[in-house]
């Protein structure tokens, strides 16, 4: 049985995942504490647009504003939904075109693909700490983690093979063991 995706509505979002774990912050859609200010991001976007000979538009700034407010991990479809709810005049084609520009400008990056194969984006923090992801295939929750041991082992393997790193993504797709165990009075879910 496939678990339904958690509701994205702030008011109705439960504080726990189906497995009982606390809901990660990005699923409750709290603004990212790491997100750079709108002013700094706007300046960076405008500099990129000018360098590329592209026009500045209010719609791109509105999309950027929604991204910074939402934080977390969003698919293009999630972003379209949030942008159109807040700025109904911004069309989905504009959002999709802007994703590419925001990635090229270094404000956003495609982080991984979800269980449905959709690209998931997050705000790019140049100065932010490196992290990797675990994605639950049962509830689609995304857990960020960092492991010095994994990073060190990657370095050893790269040197052993004669490579230098140019970047990496570490994504682990997981199933929740807690959902497989029967708990007091509740049948186990498959």
C-alpha positions in Angstrom: 0.0 0.0 0.0 1.4 3.4 -1.0 1.4 6.1 1.6 -0.2 9.3 0.6 2.0 12.4 0.4 1.6 14.6 3.4 -0.6 17.7 3.1 1.3 20.9 2.3 -1.2 23.2 4.1 0.5 24.8 7.1 -2.7 24.8 9.2 -3.4 21.1 8.7 0.1 19.7 8.6 0.6 17.2 11.5 3.8 17.6 13.5 4.8 14.0 13.0 5.3 11.8 10.0 3.3 8.5 9.6 6.2 6.6 11.2 6.1 8.8 14.3 9.2 10.8 13.5 9.1 14.5 13.9 8.2 16.3 10.6 11.4 17.9 9.1 11.3 21.7 9.0 11.1 21.9 5.2 7.8 19.9 5.2 6.2 22.4 7.6 7.4 25.2 5.2 9.0 27.4 7.8 11.1 30.0 6.0 14.7 28.8 5.8 16.9 30.3 8.5 19.8 29.8 6.1 18.1 31.6 3.2 19.9 34.8 2.2 17.9 38.0 2.4 15.7 39.0 -0.5 17.8 42.1 -1.1 21.0 40.1 -1.5 19.4 37.5 -3.7 17.7 40.1 -5.9 21.0 41.9 -6.3 22.7 38.6 -7.3 19.9 37.8 -9.7 20.0 41.3 -11.3 23.8 41.1 -11.7 23.4 37.7 -13.5 20.6 39.0 -15.7 22.6 42.0 -16.7 25.7 39.9 -17.5 23.6 37.6 -19.7 21.8 40.4 -21.4 18.4 39.3 -20.0 15.6 41.6 -18.9 14.8 42.1 -15.2 11.2 41.2 -14.5 8.9 41.6 -11.6 7.7 38.0 -12.1 11.2 36.5 -11.6 11.5 38.5 -8.4 8.1 37.2 -7.2 9.3 33.6 -7.9 12.5 34.3 -6.0 10.5 35.8 -3.1 8.3 32.7 -2.9 11.4 30.4 -3.0 13.1 32.3 -0.1 9.9 32.3 1.9 9.2 28.6 1.4 12.7 27.3 1.9 13.2 23.5 2.0 13.0 21.2 -1.0 10.5 21.9 -3.8 9.6 20.4 -7.1 8.8 22.6 -10.1 5.2 21.6 -9.6 5.2 22.6 -5.9 6.8 26.0 -6.9 4.2 26.6 -9.6 1.4 25.9 -7.0 2.9 28.2 -4.4 3.7 31.0 -6.8 0.3 30.9 -8.5 -1.4 31.0 -5.0 0.5 34.1 -4.1 0.9 35.8 -7.5 -1.9 34.6 -9.7 -0.7 36.5 -12.7 2.6 34.5 -12.9 2.1 31.6 -15.2 3.5 28.1 -14.9 5.7 28.6 -18.1 7.3 31.6 -16.4 8.1 29.6 -13.3 9.7 26.7 -15.4 11.8 29.2 -17.4 12.8 31.0 -14.2 14.0 27.8 -12.6 16.8 27.4 -15.2 17.8 31.1 -14.8 17.8 30.9 -11.0 20.0 27.8 -11.1 22.4 29.4 -13.6 22.6 32.5 -11.4 23.7 30.3 -8.4 20.6 31.0 -6.3 19.0 27.6 -6.6 20.1 24.1 -7.4 18.6 20.9 -8.4 19.4 18.7 -5.5 17.9 15.3 -6.3 15.0 13.5 -7.9 12.1 12.4 -5.8 10.5 8.9 -5.9 8.4 10.0 -8.9 11.5 11.1 -10.8 10.7 14.8 -10.4 13.7 17.2 -10.0 13.7 18.7 -6.5 15.3 22.1 -5.9 16.6 23.9 -2.9 18.1 27.3 -2.2 21.9 27.2 -2.9 24.0 28.5 0.0 27.6 29.1 -1.1 28.7 29.5 2.5 26.3 26.9 3.9 27.5 23.6 5.2 27.6 20.7 2.8 24.9 18.1 3.4 23.4 15.0 1.8 19.9 13.7 1.7 17.8 10.7 2.7 14.4 10.5 1.0 11.7 8.2 2.5 9.9 6.4 -0.2 7.0 5.7 2.2 6.1 9.4 3.1 8.4 11.4 0.8 10.0 13.2 3.7 13.5 14.5 3.1 16.1 14.3 5.8 19.4 16.2 5.5 22.5 14.8 7.0 26.3 15.2 7.0 28.8 12.5 7.7 32.5 13.2 8.1 33.2 9.5 7.7 31.5 9.4 4.3 33.2 12.5 3.2 36.6 11.1 4.3 36.0 7.8 2.6 35.1 9.6 -0.7 38.4 11.5 -0.5 40.3 8.2 0.0 38.5 6.6 -2.9 39.1 9.6 -5.2 42.8 9.7 -4.4 43.2 5.9 -4.8 41.6 6.2 -8.3 43.6 9.3 -9.3 40.7 11.8 -9.3 39.9 15.2 -7.8 36.4 16.0 -6.9 34.4 18.4 -9.0 31.2 18.1 -6.9 28.9 15.3 -5.7 25.4 14.5 -4.6 24.8 11.8 -2.1 21.1 10.7 -2.0 19.9 7.6 -0.1 16.4 6.4 -0.8 15.0 4.7 2.3 12.0 2.8 3.6 10.8 3.4 7.1 11.4 0.4 9.3 9.1 1.9 11.9 6.1 1.5 9.6 6.8 -2.2 9.2 6.7 -3.0 13.0 3.4 -3.5 14.7 2.9 -1.0 17.5 0.5 -1.1 20.5 -3.0 -1.7 19.1 -2.0 -0.7 15.5 -1.6 -3.1 12.6 1.7 -3.0 10.7 1.5 -1.2 7.4 3.1 -2.6 4.3 
